[in-house]
Amino acid sequence: MRKTGENAMKNILKEILSTSVYLLVVLCVAYLIVTYIGQRTQVSGSSMESTLSDADHLIVDKITYRFQDPERFDIIVFPFQYDKETYYIKRIIGMPGETVRIDVEGNIYIDGELLEEEYGREIIQNPGRATEAILLGEDEYFVLGDNRNNSSDSRDPSVGNIHRNDIIGRAFIRIWPLSKFGVLKHQ
């Protein structure tokens, strides 16, 4: 009788240890995924309308930019420089080494040539600091929200140019709402 009770206790302890190790492994893998591969984020506001809407849930790809540089029109996530708990999501318009200027008609010029793009919802009313040509450094990007007249972006001195090492990742998949589920269009 005693052996049966001891065996049952050993089996219970073995099961508890096995489950504990399994949970530890799952937590470690989840941590590695969120830290190095991808993370979930939620859009707050309408600065990326009509591409992204308020309350959309996204998966941000944090690994692609470890192997390749960001490209023009990529939608990126980066922290707001004055509040590390606030993240912005915007579209890359200007690339390192380029000069960006927005004229009074709302046209965007890259190195003096009109940028052909169809992401902006309307004509830019306020070019902000881009009224004067902005020369981007070798690791700087100029970003705009798709809802150009309702976006705090590189035109605003509080956002400014985005440094390469500040980019957390690229918006990859919209997971909510389910009716809009899918990979996001960048180029």
Contact map, one row per residue, 1 for C-alpha under 8 A:
1111100000000000000000000000000000000000000000000000000000000000000000000000000000000000000000000000000000000000000000000000000000000000000000000000000000000000000000000000000000000000000
1111110000000000000000000000000000000000000000000000000000000000000000000000000000000000000000000000000000000000000000000000000000000000000000000000000000000000000000000000000000000000000
1111111000000000000000000000000000000000000000000000000000000000000000000000000000000000000000000000000000000000000000000000000000000000000000000000000000000000000000000000000000000000000
1111111100000000000000000000000000000000000000000000000000000000000000000000000000000000000000000000000000000000000000000000000000000000000000000000000000000000000000000000000000000000000
1111111110000000000000000000000000000000000000000000000000000000000000000000000000000000000000000000000000000000000000000000000000000000000000000000000000000000000000000000000000000000000
0111111111000000000000000000000000000000000000000000000000000000000000000000000000000000000000000000000000000000000000000000000000000000000000000000000000000000000000000000000000000000000
0011111111100000000000000000000000000000000000000000000000000000000000000000000000000000000000000000000000000000000000000000000000000000000000000000000000000000000000000000000000000000000
0001111111110000000000000000000000000000000000000000000000000000000000000000000000000000000000000000000000000000000000000000000000000000000000000000000000000000000000000000000000000000000
0000111111111000000000000000000000000000000000000000000000000000000000000000000000000000000000000000000000000000000000000000000000000000000000000000000000000000000000000000000000000000000
0000011111111100000000000000000000000000000000000000000000000000000000000000000000000000000000000000000000000000000000000000000000000000000000000000000000000000000000000000000000000000000
0000001111111110000000000000000000000000000000000000000000000000000000000000000000000000000000000000000000000000000000000000000000000000000000000000000000000000000000000000000000000000000
0000000111111111000000000000000000000000000000000000000000000000000000000000000000000000000000000000000000000000000000000000000000000000000000000000000000000000000000000000000000000000000
0000000011111111100000000000000000000000000000000000000000000000000000000000000000000000000000000000000000000000000000000000000000000000000000000000000000000000000000000000000000000000000
0000000001111111110000000000000000000000000000000000000000000000000000000000000000000000000000000000000000000000000000000000000000000000000000000000000000000000000000000000000000000000000
0000000000111111111000000000000000000000000000000000000000000000000000000000000000000000000000000000000000000000000000000000000000000000000000000000000000000000000000000000000000000000000
0000000000011111111100000000000000000000000000000000000000000000000000000000000000000000000000000000000000000000000000000000000000000000000000000000000000000000000000000000000000000000000
0000000000001111111110000000000000000000000000000000000000000000000000000000000000000000000000000000000000000000000000000000000000000000000000000000000000000000000000000000000000000000000
0000000000000111111111000000000000000000000000000000000000000000000000000000000000000000000000000000000000000000000000000000000000000000000000000000000000000000000000000000000000000000000
0000000000000011111111100000000000000000000000000000000000000000000000000000000000000000000000000000000000000000000000000000000000000000000000000000000000000000000000000000000000000000000
0000000000000001111111110000000000000000000000000000000000000000000000000000000000000000000000000000000000000000000000000000000000000000000000000000000000000000000000000000000000000000000
0000000000000000111111111000000000000000000000000000000000000000000000000000000000000000000000000000000000000000000000000000000000000000000000000000000000000000000000000000000000000000000
0000000000000000011111111100000000000000000000000000000000000000000000000000000000000000000000000000000000000000000000000000000000000000000000000000000000000000000000000000000000000000000
0000000000000000001111111110000000000000000000000000000000000000000000000000000000000000000000000000000000000000000000000000000000000000000000000000000000000000000000000000000000000000000
0000000000000000000111111111000000000000000000000000000000000000000000000000000000000000000000000000000000000000000000000000000000000000000000000000000000000000000000000000000000000000000
0000000000000000000011111111100000000000000000000000000000000000000000000000000000000000000000000000000000000000000000000000000000000000000000000000000000000000000000000000000000000000000
0000000000000000000001111111110000000000000000000000000000000000000000000000000000000000000000000000000000000000000000000000000000000000000000000000000000000000000000000000000000000000000
0000000000000000000000111111111000000000000000000000000000000000000000000000000000000000000000000000000000000000000000000000000000000000000000000000000000000000000000000000000000000000000
0000000000000000000000011111111100000000000000000000000000000000000000000000000000000000000000000000000000000000000000000000000000000000000000000000000000000000000000000000000000000000000
0000000000000000000000001111111110000000000000000000000000000000000000000000000000000000000000000000000000000000000000000000000000000000000000000000000000000000000000000000000000000000000
0000000000000000000000000111111111000000000000000000000000000000000000000000000000000000000000000000000000000000000000000000000000000000000000000000000000000000000000000000000000000000000
0000000000000000000000000011111111100000000000000000000000000000000000000000000000000000000000000000000000000000000000000000000000000000000000000000000000000000000000000000000000000000000
0000000000000000000000000001111111111000000000000000000000000000000000000000000000000000000000000000000000000000000000000000000000000000000000000000000000000000000000000000000000000000000
0000000000000000000000000000111111111110000000000000000000000000000000000000000000000000000000000000000000000000000000000000000000000000000000000000000000000000000000000000000000000000000
0000000000000000000000000000011111111110000000000000000000000000000000000000000000000000000000000000000000000000000000000000000000000000000000000000000000000000000000000000000000000000000
0000000000000000000000000000001111111110000000000000000000000000000000000000000000000000000000000000000000000000000000000000000000000000000000000000000000000000000000000000000000000000000
0000000000000000000000000000000111111100000000000000000000000110000000000000000000000000000000000000000000000000000000000000000000000000000000000000000000000000000000000000000000000000000
0000000000000000000000000000000111111110000000000000000000001110000000000000000000000000000000000000000000000000000000000000000000000000000000000000000000000000000000000000000000000000000
0000000000000000000000000000000011111111000000000000000000111110000000000000000000000000000000000000000000000000000000000000000000000000000000000000000000000000000000000000000000000000000
0000000000000000000000000000000011101111100000000000000000111100000000000000000000000000000000000000000000000000000000000000000000000000000000000000000000000000000000000000000000000000000
0000000000000000000000000000000000000111110000000000000011110000000000000000000000000000000000000000000000000000000000000000000000000000000000000000000000000000000000000000000000000000000
0000000000000000000000000000000000000011111000000000000011110000000000000000000000000000000000000000000000000000000000000000000000000000000000000000000000000000000000000000000000000000000
0000000000000000000000000000000000000001111100000000001111000000000000000000000000000000000000000000000000000000000000000000000000000000000000000000000000000000000000000000000000000000000
0000000000000000000000000000000000000000111110000001111111000000000000000000000000000000100000000000000000000000000000000000000000000000000000000000000000000000000000000000000000000000000
0000000000000000000000000000000000000000011111000000111100000000000000000000000000000000000000000000000000000000000000000000000000000000000000000000000000000000000000000000000000000000000
0000000000000000000000000000000000000000001111110000111000000000000000000000000000000000000000000000000000000000000000000000000000000000000000000000000000000000000000000000000000000000000
0000000000000000000000000000000000000000000111111001110000000000000000000000000000000000000000000000000000000000000000000000000000000000000000000010011000000000000000000000000000000000000
0000000000000000000000000000000000000000000011111000000000000000000000000000000000000000000000000000000000000000000000000000000000000000000000001111011100000000000000000000000000000000000
0000000000000000000000000000000000000000000011111111100000000000000000000000000000000000110000000000000000000000000000000000000000000000000000001110001000000000000000000000000000000000000
0000000000000000000000000000000000000000000001111111100000000000000000000000000000000000000000000000000000000000000000001000000000000000000000000110000000000000000000000000000000000000000
0000000000000000000000000000000000000000000000011111100000000000000000000000000000000000000000000000000000000000000000001000000000000000000000000110000000000000000000000000000000000000000
0000000000000000000000000000000000000000000000011111100000000000000000000000000000000000000000000000000000000000000000000000000000000000000000000100000000000000000000000000000000000000000
0000000000000000000000000000000000000000001001011111110100000000000000000000000000000000000000000000000000000000000000000000000000000000000000000000000000000000000000000000000000000000000
0000000000000000000000000000000000000000001111011111111100000000000000000000000000000000000000000000000000000000000000000000000000000000000000000000000000000000000000000000000000000000000
0000000000000000000000000000000000000000001111000001111100000000000000000000000000000000000000000000000000000000000000000000000000000000000000000000000000000000000000000000000000000000000
0000000000000000000000000000000000000000011110000000111110000000000000000000000000000000000000000000000000000000000000000000000000000000000000000000000000000000000000000000000000000000000
0000000000000000000000000000000000000000011100000001111111000000000000000000000000000000000000000000000000000000000000000000000000000000000000000000000000000000000000000000011110000000000
0000000000000000000000000000000000000001111000000000001111100000000000000000000000000000000000000000000000000000000000000000000000000000000000000000000000000000000000000000011110000000000
0000000000000000000000000000000000000001111000000000000111110000000000000000000000000000000000000000000000000000000000000000000000000000000000000000000000000000000000000011111100000000000
0000000000000000000000000000000000000111100000000000000011111000000000000000000000000000000000000000000000000000000000000000000000000000000000000000000000000000000000000011111000000000000
0000000000000000000000000000000000000111100000000000000001111100000000000000100000000000000000000000000000000000000000000000000000000000000000000000000000000000000000001111100000000000000
0000000000000000000000000000000000001110000000000000000000111111000000000000000000000000000000000000000000000000000000000000000000000000000000000000000000000000000000001111000000000000000
0000000000000000000000000000000000011110000000000000000000011111110000000000000000000000000000000000000000000000000000000000000000000000000000000000000000000000000000011100000000000000000
0000000000000000000000000000000000011100000000000000000000001111111000000000000000000000000000000000000000000000000000000000000000000000000000000000000000000000000000001000000000000000000
0000000000000000000000000000000000000000000000000000000000001111111100000000000000000000000000000000000000000000000000000000000000000000000000000000000000000000000000001100000000000000000
0000000000000000000000000000000000000000000000000000000000000111111111000000000000000000000000000000000000000000000000000000000000000000000000000000000000000000000000001100000000000000000
0000000000000000000000000000000000000000000000000000000000000111111110000000000000000000000000000000000000000000000000000000000000000000000000000000000000000000000000000000000000000000000
0000000000000000000000000000000000000000000000000000000000000011111110000000000000000000000000000000000000000000000000000000000000000000000000000000000000000000000000000000000000000000000
0000000000000000000000000000000000000000000000000000000000000001111111000000000000000000000000000000000000000000000000000000000000000000000000000000000000000000000000000000000000000000000
0000000000000000000000000000000000000000000000000000000000000000111111100000000000000000000000000000000000000000000000000000000000000000000000000000000000000000000000000000000000000000000
0000000000000000000000000000000000000000000000000000000000000000100111110100000000000000000000000000000000000000000000000000000000000000000000000000000000000000000000000000000000000000000
0000000000000000000000000000000000000000000000000000000000000000000011111100000000000000000100100000000000000000000000000000000000000000000000000000000000000000000000000000000000000000000
0000000000000000000000000000000000000000000000000000000000000000000001111100000000000000001111100000000000000000000000000000000000000000000000000000000000000000000000000000000000000000001
0000000000000000000000000000000000000000000000000000000000000000000000111110000000000000001110000000000000000000000000000000000000000000000000000000000000000000000000000000000000000000011
0000000000000000000000000000000000000000000000000000000000000000000001111111000000000000001100000000000000000000000000000000000000000000000000000000000000000000000000000100000000000000011
0000000000000000000000000000000000000000000000000000000000000000000000001111100000000000111100000000000000000000000000000000000000000000000000000000000000000000000000000110000000000000010
0000000000000000000000000000000000000000000000000000000000000000000000000111110000000000111100000000000000000000000000000000000000000000000000000000000000000000000000111110000000000000000
0000000000000000000000000000000000000000000000000000000000010000000000000011111000000011110000000000000000000000000000000000000000000000000000000000000000000000000000111110000000000000000
0000000000000000000000000000000000000000000000000000000000000000000000000001111100000011100000000000000000000000000000000000000000000000000000000000000000000000000001111000000000000000000
0000000000000000000000000000000000000000000000000000000000000000000000000000111110111111000000000000000000000000000000000000000000000000000000000000000000000000000001110000000000000000000
0000000000000000000000000000000000000000000000000000000000000000000000000000011111111111000000000000000000000000000000000000000000000000000000000000000000000010000000000000000000000000000
0000000000000000000000000000000000000000000000000000000000000000000000000000001111110000000000000000000000000000000000000000000000000000000000000000000000000110000000000000000000000000000
0000000000000000000000000000000000000000000000000000000000000000000000000000000111110000000000000000000000000000000000000000000000000000000000000000000000000100000000000000000000000000000
0000000000000000000000000000000000000000000000000000000000000000000000000000001111111100000000000000000000000000000000000000000000000000000000000000000000000000000000000000000000000000000
0000000000000000000000000000000000000000000000000000000000000000000000000000001111111110000000000000000000000000000000000000000000000000000000000000000000000000000000000000000000000000000
0000000000000000000000000000000000000000000000000000000000000000000000000000001100111110000000000000000000000000000000000000000000000000000000000000000000000000000000000000000000000000000
0000000000000000000000000000000000000000000000000000000000000000000000000000001100111111000000000000000000000000000000000000000000000000000000000000000000000000000000000000000000000000000
0000000000000000000000000000000000000000000000000000000000000000000000000000111100011111100000000000000000000000000000000000000000000000000000000000000000000000000000000000000000000000000
0000000000000000000000000000000000000000000000000000000000000000000000000000111100000111110000000000000000000000000000000000000000000000000000000000000000000000000000000000000000000000000
0000000000000000000000000000000000000000001000010000000000000000000000000011110000000011111000000000000000000000000000000000000000000000000000001000000000000000000000000000000000000000000
0000000000000000000000000000000000000000000000010000000000000000000000000011100000000001111100000000000000000000000000000000000000000000000000111100000010000000000000000000000000000000000
0000000000000000000000000000000000000000000000000000000000000000000000011111000000000000111110000000000000000000000000000000000000000000000000111100000000000000000000000000000000000000000
0000000000000000000000000000000000000000000000000000000000000000000000111111000000000000011111100000000000000000000000000000000000000000000011110000000000000000000000000000000000000000000
0000000000000000000000000000000000000000000000000000000000000000000000011000000000000000001111100000000000000000000000000000000000000000000011110000000000000000000000000000000000000000000
0000000000000000000000000000000000000000000000000000000000000000000000010000000000000000000111110111000000000100000000000000000000000001000011100000000000000000000000000000000000000000000
0000000000000000000000000000000000000000000000000000000000000000000000110000000000000000000111111100000000000000000000000000000000000001000111000000000000000000000000000000000000000000000
0000000000000000000000000000000000000000000000000000000000000000000000000000000000000000000001111100000000000000000000000000000000000001111110000000000000000000000000000000000000000000000
0000000000000000000000000000000000000000000000000000000000000000000000000000000000000000000000111110000000000000000000000000000000000011110100000000000000000000000000000000000000000000000
0000000000000000000000000000000000000000000000000000000000000000000000000000000000000000000001111111000000000110000000000000000000000011100000000000000000000000000000000000000000000000000
0000000000000000000000000000000000000000000000000000000000000000000000000000000000000000000001001111100000001111000000000000000000001111000000000000000000000000000000000000000000000000000
0000000000000000000000000000000000000000000000000000000000000000000000000000000000000000000001000111110000011111000000000000000001001111000001000000000000000000000000000000000000000000000
0000000000000000000000000000000000000000000000000000000000000000000000000000000000000000000000000011111000011101000000000000000001111100000000000000000000000000000000000000000000000000000
0000000000000000000000000000000000000000000000000000000000000000000000000000000000000000000000000001111111111000000000000000001001111000000000000000000000000000000000000000000000000000000
0000000000000000000000000000000000000000000000000000000000000000000000000000000000000000000000000000111111111000000000000000001000100000000000000000000000000000000000000000000000000000000
0000000000000000000000000000000000000000000000000000000000000000000000000000000000000000000000000000011111100000000000000000111000100000000000000000000000000000000000000000000000000000000
0000000000000000000000000000000000000000000000000000000000000000000000000000000000000000000000000000011111100000000000000011100000000000000000000000000000000000000000000000000000000000000
0000000000000000000000000000000000000000000000000000000000000000000000000000000000000000000000000000011111110000000000000011111000000000000000000000000000000000000000000000000000000000000
0000000000000000000000000000000000000000000000000000000000000000000000000000000000000000000000000000011111111000011000000011000000000000000000000000000000000000000000000000000000000000000
0000000000000000000000000000000000000000000000000000000000000000000000000000000000000000000000000001111001111100011000000000000000000000000000000000000000000000000000000000000000000000000
0000000000000000000000000000000000000000000000000000000000000000000000000000000000000000000000000011111000111111111000000000000000000000000000000000000000000000000000000000000000000000000
0000000000000000000000000000000000000000000000000000000000000000000000000000000000000000000001000111100000011111111000000000000000000000000000000000000000000000000000000000000000000000000
0000000000000000000000000000000000000000000000000000000000000000000000000000000000000000000000000111000000001111100000000000000000000000000000000000000000000000000000000000000000000000000
0000000000000000000000000000000000000000000000000000000000000000000000000000000000000000000000000011100000001111110000000000000000000000000000000000000000000000000000000000000000000000000
0000000000000000000000000000000000000000000000000000000000000000000000000000000000000000000000000000000000001111111000000000000000000000000000000000000000000000000000000000000000000000000
0000000000000000000000000000000000000000000000000000000000000000000000000000000000000000000000000000000000111101111100000000000000000000000000000000000000000000000000000000000000000000000
0000000000000000000000000000000000000000000000000000000000000000000000000000000000000000000000000000000000111100111110000000000000000000000000000000000000000000000000000000000000000000000
0000000000000000000000000000000000000000000000000000000000000000000000000000000000000000000000000000000000000000011111000000000000000000000000000000000000000000000000000000000000000000000
0000000000000000000000000000000000000000000000000000000000000000000000000000000000000000000000000000000000000000001111110000000000000000000000000000000000000000000000000000000000000000000
0000000000000000000000000000000000000000000000000000000000000000000000000000000000000000000000000000000000000000000111111000000000000000000000000000000000000000000000000000000000000000000
0000000000000000000000000000000000000000000000000000000000000000000000000000000000000000000000000000000000000000000011111000000000000000000000000100000000000000000000000000000000000000000
0000000000000000000000000000000000000000000000000000000000000000000000000000000000000000000000000000000000000000000011111110000000000000000000001111000000000000000000000000000000000000000
0000000000000000000000000000000000000000000000001100000000000000000000000000000000000000000000000000000000000000000001111110000000000000000000000111000000000000000000000000000000000000000
0000000000000000000000000000000000000000000000000000000000000000000000000000000000000000000000000000000000000000000000011111000000000000000000000011100000000000000000000000000000000000000
0000000000000000000000000000000000000000000000000000000000000000000000000000000000000000000000000000000011100000000000011111100000000000000000000001100000000000000000000000000000000000000
0000000000000000000000000000000000000000000000000000000000000000000000000000000000000000000000000000000011100000000000000111111000000000000000000001100000000000000000000000000000000000000
0000000000000000000000000000000000000000000000000000000000000000000000000000000000000000000000000000000111000000000000000011111000000000000000000000100000000000000000000000000000000000000
0000000000000000000000000000000000000000000000000000000000000000000000000000000000000000000000000000000101000000000000000001111100000000000000000000100000000000000000000000000000000000000
0000000000000000000000000000000000000000000000000000000000000000000000000000000000000000000000000000011101000000000000000001111111100000000000000000000000100000000000000000000000000000000
0000000000000000000000000000000000000000000000000000000000000000000000000000000000000000000000000000000000000000000000000000011111100000000000000000000000110000000000000000000000000000000
0000000000000000000000000000000000000000000000000000000000000000000000000000000000000000000000000000000000000000000000000000001111110100000000000000000000111000000000000000000000000000000
0000000000000000000000000000000000000000000000000000000000000000000000000000000000000000000000000001110000000000000000000000001111111100000000000000000000100000000000000000000000000000000
0000000000000000000000000000000000000000000000000000000000000000000000000000000000000000000000000000111100000000000000000000001111111000000000000000000000000000000000000000000000000000000
0000000000000000000000000000000000000000000000000000000000000000000000000000000000000000000000000000110000000000000000000000000011111100000000000000000000000000000000000000000000000000000
0000000000000000000000000000000000000000000000000000000000000000000000000000000000000000000000000011110000000000000000000000000001111110000000000000000000000000000000000000000000000000000
0000000000000000000000000000000000000000000000000000000000000000000000000000000000000000000000000011100000000000000000000000000011011111000000000000000000000000000000000000000000000000000
0000000000000000000000000000000000000000000000000000000000000000000000000000000000000000000000001111000000000000000000000000000000001111100000000000000000000000000000000000000000000000000
0000000000000000000000000000000000000000000000000000000000000000000000000000000000000000000001111111000000000000000000000000000000000111111111000000000000000000100000000000000000000000000
0000000000000000000000000000000000000000000000000000000000000000000000000000000000000000000000011100000000000000000000000000000000000011111100000000000000000000000000000000000000000000000
0000000000000000000000000000000000000000000000000000000000000000000000000000000000000000000000011000000000000000000000000000000000000001111100000000000000000000000000000000000000000000000
0000000000000000000000000000000000000000000000000000000000000000000000000000000000000000000000010000000000000000000000000000000000000001111110000000000000000000001100000000000000000000000
0000000000000000000000000000000000000000000000000000000000000000000000000000000000000000000000111000000000000000000000000000000000000001111111000000000000000000111100000000000000000000000
0000000000000000000000000000000000000000000000000000000000000000000000000000000000000000000111110000000000000000000000000000000000000001001111100000000000000000111100000000000000000000000
0000000000000000000000000000000000000000000000000000000000000000000000000000000000000000000111100001000000000000000000000000000000000001000111110000000001000001110000000000000000000000000
0000000000000000000000000000000000000000000000000000000000000000000000000000000000000000011111000000000000000000000000000000000000000000000011111000000011000000110000000000000000000000000
0000000000000000000000000000000000000000000000000000000000000000000000000000000000000000011110000000000000000000000000000000000000000000000001111101001111100000000000000000000000000000000
0000000000000000000000000000000000000000000000110000000000000000000000000000000000000000111000000000000000000000000000010000000000000000000000111111011110000000000000000000000000000000000
0000000000000000000000000000000000000000000000111110000000000000000000000000000000000000011000000000000000000000000000111000000000000000000000011111001000000000000000000000000000000000000
0000000000000000000000000000000000000000000001111100000000000000000000000000000000000000000000000000000000000000000000011100000000000000000000001111111000000000000000000000000000000000000
0000000000000000000000000000000000000000000000100000000000000000000000000000000000000000000000000000000000000000000000011111000000000000000000011111111000000000000000000000000000000000000
0000000000000000000000000000000000000000000000000000000000000000000000000000000000000000000000000000000000000000000000000111110000000000000000000011111000000000000000000000000000000000000
0000000000000000000000000000000000000000000001100000000000000000000000000000000000000000000000000000000000000000000000000000000000000000000000001011111100000000000000000000000000000000000
0000000000000000000000000000000000000000000001110000000000000000000000000000000000000000000000000000000000000000000000000000000000000000000000011111111110000000000000000000000000000000000
0000000000000000000000000000000000000000000000100000000000000000000000000000000000000000000000000000000000000000000000000000000000000000000000011000011111110010000000000000000000000000000
0000000000000000000000000000000000000000000000000000000000000000000000000000000000000000010000000000000000000000000000000000000000000000000000111000001111110011000000000000000000000000000
0000000000000000000000000000000000000000000000000000000000000000000000000000000000000000000000000000000000000000000000000000000000000000000001110000000111111011110000000000000000000000000
0000000000000000000000000000000000000000000000000000000000000000000000000000000000000000000000000000000000000000000000000000001111000000000000010000000111111011000000000000000000000000000
0000000000000000000000000000000000000000000000000000000000000000000000000000000000000000000000000000000000000000000000000000000110000000000000000000000111111111000000000000000000000000000
0000000000000000000000000000000000000000000000000000000000000000000000000000000000000000000000000000000000000000000000000000000010000000000000000000000001111111000000000000000000000000000
0000000000000000000000000000000000000000000000000000000000000000000000000000000011000000000000000000000000000000000000000000000000000000000000000000000000011111000000000000000000000000000
0000000000000000000000000000000000000000000000000000000000000000000000000000000110000000000000000000000000000000000000000000000000000000000000000000000111111111110000000000000000000000000
0000000000000000000000000000000000000000000000000000000000000000000000000000000000000000000000000000000000000000000000000000000000000000000001000000000011111111110000000000000000000000000
0000000000000000000000000000000000000000000000000000000000000000000000000000000000000000000000000000000000000000000000000000000000000001000111100000000001000011111000000000000000000000000
0000000000000000000000000000000000000000000000000000000000000000000000000000000000000000000000000000000000000000000000000000000000000000000111100000000001000011111101100000000000000000000
0000000000000000000000000000000000000000000000000000000000000000000000000000000000000000000000000000000000000000000000000000000000000000001110000000000000000000111111100000000000000000000
0000000000000000000000000000000000000000000000000000000000000000000000000000000000000000000000000000000000000000000000000000000000000000001110000000000000000000011111100000000000000000000
0000000000000000000000000000000000000000000000000000000000000000000000000000000000000000000000000000000000000000000000000000000000000000000000000000000000000000001111110000000000000000000
0000000000000000000000000000000000000000000000000000000000000000000000000000011000000000000000000000000000000000000000000000000000000000000000000000000000000000011111110000000000000000000
0000000000000000000000000000000000000000000000000000000000000000000000000001111000000000000000000000000000000000000000000000000000000000000000000000000000000000011111111000000000000000000
0000000000000000000000000000000000000000000000000000000000000100000000000001111000000000000000000000000000000000000000000000000000000000000000000000000000000000000011111100000000000000000
0000000000000000000000000000000000000000000000000000000000011111100000000001110000000000000000000000000000000000000000000000000000000000000000000000000000000000000000111110000000000000000
0000000000000000000000000000000000000000000000000000000000011101100000000111100000000000000000000000000000000000000000000000000000000000000000000000000000000000000000011111000000000000000
0000000000000000000000000000000000000000000000000000000001111000000000000011100000000000000000000000000000000000000000000000000000000000000000000000000000000000000000001111100000000001000
0000000000000000000000000000000000000000000000000000000001111000000000000000000000000000000000000000000000000000000000000000000000000000000000000000000000000000000000000111110000000011000
0000000000000000000000000000000000000000000000000000000001110000000000000000000000000000000000000000000000000000000000000000000000000000000000000000000000000000000000000011111000001111000
0000000000000000000000000000000000000000000000000000000111100000000000000000000000000000000000000000000000000000000000000000000000000000000000000000000000000000000000000001111110011111000
0000000000000000000000000000000000000000000000000000000111100000000000000000000000000000000000000000000000000000000000000000000000000000000000000000000000000000000000000000111111011100000
0000000000000000000000000000000000000000000000000000000111000000000000000000000000000000000000000000000000000000000000000000000000000000000000000000000000000000000000000000011111111000000
0000000000000000000000000000000000000000000000000000000110000000000000000000000000000000000000000000000000000000000000000000000000000000000000000000000000000000000000000000011111111000000
0000000000000000000000000000000000000000000000000000000000000000000000000000000000000000000000000000000000000000000000000000000000000000000000000000000000000000000000000000001111111000000
0000000000000000000000000000000000000000000000000000000000000000000000000000000000000000000000000000000000000000000000000000000000000000000000000000000000000000000000000000000111111000000
0000000000000000000000000000000000000000000000000000000000000000000000000000000000000000000000000000000000000000000000000000000000000000000000000000000000000000000000000000011111111100000
0000000000000000000000000000000000000000000000000000000000000000000000000000000000000000000000000000000000000000000000000000000000000000000000000000000000000000000000000000111111111110000
0000000000000000000000000000000000000000000000000000000000000000000000000000000000000000000000000000000000000000000000000000000000000000000000000000000000000000000000000000111000011111000
0000000000000000000000000000000000000000000000000000000000000000000000000000000000000000000000000000000000000000000000000000000000000000000000000000000000000000000000000001110000001111100
0000000000000000000000000000000000000000000000000000000000000000000000000000000000000000000000000000000000000000000000000000000000000000000000000000000000000000000000000011110000000111110
0000000000000000000000000000000000000000000000000000000000000000000000000000000000000000000000000000000000000000000000000000000000000000000000000000000000000000000000000000000000000011111
0000000000000000000000000000000000000000000000000000000000000000000000001110000000000000000000000000000000000000000000000000000000000000000000000000000000000000000000000000000000000001111
0000000000000000000000000000000000000000000000000000000000000000000000011100000000000000000000000000000000000000000000000000000000000000000000000000000000000000000000000000000000000000111
